[in-house]
């Protein structure tokens, strides 16, 4: 009986809006490390990139799911939060504090499913490209803009890894050509930003 309650606690999901706060904070710890105790961190391009990238990514999943007749909500997952926090000491950051949980309200087209899954990484790619281009127009803020763009490119690249439960696995199953294009584009952006 005790083992079941331990498993239930590890895989427990947290409701909105607390999930959004937990997701942002766990990614901030993973990417910011010990800098999170410094007040200036919360004005840094890394933190701004987390806010912009994480919220826009998950919100786009949620928005497109609802547009294509699926109910959805963002939910933090205890195991995902723990993995994200532990990754703060690893060279590769595992940003997976939660996900947009969807359920169908009727028939869902393959296109609707693909768009709702791919919408998150595509949003981060668009933000990263826009900031890369903007960095040339605003040379004084170039490093600042590129760092925010890099965070978005990293969020996209990580989510495109083709292993469950990440977006990449679902996109690869639904449209391999789109997955290849998005993965290569994210990889290039991570290196040029």
ABEGO torsion letter per residue (X at the ends): XAAAAAAAAAABBBBOAAAAAAAAAAAAAAAAEAAAABAAAAABAAAAAAAAAAAAAAAAAAAAAAAAGBBBBBBBBAAAAAAAAAAAABABBBBBABBBBBBBAEBBBAAAAAAAAAAAAAAAAAAAAAAAAAAAABAAAAAAAAAAAAAAAAAAAAAABBBOABAAAAAAAABAAAAAAAAAAAAAAAAAX
